C-alpha cells in the first residue's frame, strides 16, 4: 500500500511550502508528479519552481515542455504518471485514482480554510478505507511536525 502523508499548511501558503518539499524529494532521488487544479495552475506552479529561490534549481516540466520521461518533477492537471515517478504530490484539493500505484503520496492542503480542511478529511478517510498507511503533519513555524502515523 501507499504511504500517504497529509500536510496541513498553517503558517505559509502552498507557494512557499511546495518548493521545499520538492527539494527534499529531489535530493533523495525521487521522481515526482505534482497533480494540480488545472492547466493554468500547472503553469503558475512551473513559473514558481523556476523563480522561488535564485540559489536553487528544481528541474521540472509540464505538457507544454514535453519530454516527460526526462523530467524528475512533472507538473500536471491530469491523473497520469508519464515520468515513472514514485511520489505523487496532490495540491489544490486534488485526489487521484489508483493511489495504490504510488509508493508515496503527499496531500498538501490549507489548514486555515474550512472548506479545504473538510475536503482533506474526506480524502484522509478514503485513503484510510483504502488500506493505505497514513501520516499527518502540521506545519509549525519551525517546519513539519508529525501529529499521527
C-alpha positions as CSV (number, residue, x, y, z in Angstrom):
1,X,0.0,0.0,0.0
2,X,0.9,3.6,-0.4
3,X,2.2,5.8,2.4
4,X,0.1,8.9,2.3
5,X,1.2,12.0,4.2
6,X,-1.3,14.7,4.8
7,X,0.4,18.1,5.1
8,X,-1.6,20.8,6.8
9,X,-0.4,24.3,5.9
10,X,-0.8,26.6,8.9
11,X,1.9,29.2,8.5
12,X,2.8,29.6,4.9
13,X,1.0,29.2,1.6
14,X,1.5,26.3,-0.8
15,X,3.7,28.5,-2.9
16,X,6.3,28.7,0.0
17,X,6.0,25.1,1.2
18,X,5.8,23.1,-2.1
19,X,9.3,24.0,-3.4
20,X,10.9,23.0,-0.1
21,X,9.1,19.6,-0.1
22,X,10.0,19.0,-3.7
23,X,13.6,19.9,-3.0
24,X,13.8,17.2,-0.3
25,X,12.2,14.7,-2.7
26,X,14.6,15.6,-5.5
27,X,17.6,15.4,-3.2
28,X,16.5,11.9,-2.1
29,X,16.5,10.9,-5.8
30,X,12.7,10.6,-6.0
31,X,10.8,11.3,-9.2
32,X,7.6,13.2,-8.5
33,X,4.3,14.1,-10.2
34,X,2.5,17.2,-8.9
35,X,-1.2,17.0,-9.6
36,X,-2.7,20.5,-9.7
37,X,-6.1,22.0,-10.1
38,X,-6.0,22.9,-13.8
39,X,-3.7,23.9,-16.8
40,X,-3.3,27.5,-15.6
41,X,-2.4,26.4,-12.2
42,X,0.2,23.9,-13.6
43,X,1.9,26.8,-15.5
44,X,1.8,29.1,-12.4
45,X,3.5,26.4,-10.3
46,X,6.0,25.8,-13.1
47,X,6.9,29.6,-13.0
48,X,7.1,29.4,-9.2
49,X,9.6,26.5,-9.3
50,X,11.8,28.4,-11.7
51,X,11.8,31.6,-9.6
52,X,11.2,30.8,-5.9
53,X,14.9,30.9,-4.9
54,X,17.6,32.3,-7.2
55,X,20.1,29.9,-5.5
56,X,18.1,26.8,-6.1
57,X,17.4,24.7,-9.2
58,X,14.5,22.2,-9.4
59,X,14.3,20.6,-12.8
60,X,10.7,20.1,-13.8
61,X,8.4,20.2,-16.7
62,X,4.8,20.0,-17.9
63,X,2.9,19.1,-21.0
64,X,4.0,22.5,-22.5
65,X,7.6,21.4,-22.1
66,X,7.3,17.8,-23.2
67,X,9.8,15.1,-22.7
68,X,8.1,13.8,-19.6
69,X,10.4,10.8,-19.3
70,X,13.3,13.2,-18.8
71,X,11.7,15.3,-16.1
72,X,12.3,14.4,-12.4
73,X,9.3,16.5,-11.4
74,X,6.3,16.5,-13.7
75,X,3.5,19.1,-13.2
76,X,0.1,18.2,-14.5
77,X,-3.7,18.5,-14.0
78,X,-4.3,15.0,-15.4
79,X,-4.2,11.8,-13.4
80,X,-1.1,10.5,-15.1
81,X,2.5,9.3,-14.4
82,X,4.4,9.9,-17.6
83,X,7.8,10.3,-15.9
84,X,7.6,7.0,-14.0
85,X,7.5,8.8,-10.6
86,X,7.2,7.0,-7.3
87,X,6.0,10.1,-5.4
88,X,2.6,11.8,-6.1
89,X,2.0,15.3,-4.7
90,X,-1.6,16.4,-4.5
91,X,-2.4,20.1,-4.3
92,X,-5.4,22.3,-4.9
93,X,-7.7,19.7,-3.2
94,X,-7.0,17.1,-5.9
95,X,-7.4,13.4,-5.4
96,X,-6.1,10.7,-7.6
97,X,-7.4,7.4,-8.9
98,X,-5.1,4.4,-8.5
99,X,-3.5,5.8,-5.3
100,X,-2.1,2.3,-4.7
101,X,0.2,2.5,-7.7
102,X,2.4,5.1,-6.0
103,X,5.0,4.3,-3.3
104,X,4.3,7.6,-1.5
105,X,1.8,10.5,-1.7
106,X,1.9,14.0,-0.2
107,X,-1.5,15.6,0.1
108,X,-0.9,19.3,0.8
109,X,-3.8,21.4,2.0
110,X,-4.6,24.8,3.6
111,X,-5.5,24.1,7.2
112,X,-6.7,27.7,7.6
113,X,-9.5,27.2,5.0
114,X,-12.5,25.3,6.4
115,X,-13.6,24.0,3.0
116,X,-10.1,22.7,2.2
117,X,-9.8,21.2,5.6
118,X,-13.2,19.4,5.3
119,X,-12.2,18.1,1.8
120,X,-8.8,16.9,3.2
121,X,-10.7,14.9,5.9
122,X,-12.8,13.2,3.2
123,X,-9.6,12.3,1.3
124,X,-8.0,11.1,4.6
125,X,-10.9,8.8,5.3
126,X,-10.9,7.5,1.7
127,X,-7.1,6.7,2.0
128,X,-7.6,5.0,5.3
129,X,-10.5,3.0,4.0
130,X,-8.3,2.0,1.0
131,X,-5.9,0.4,3.4
132,X,-3.1,2.9,2.9
133,X,-0.5,3.9,5.5
134,X,-1.3,7.4,6.8
135,X,0.7,10.1,8.4
136,X,-0.5,13.5,9.3
137,X,1.9,16.5,9.6
138,X,1.0,20.0,10.8
139,X,3.1,23.0,9.8
140,X,4.8,24.8,12.6
141,X,7.0,27.9,12.5
142,X,10.0,25.5,12.5
143,X,8.8,23.1,9.8
144,X,6.6,20.0,9.8
145,X,5.6,18.2,12.9
146,X,4.3,14.6,12.7
147,X,1.0,14.5,14.6
148,X,-0.1,10.9,13.8
149,X,1.1,7.9,11.9
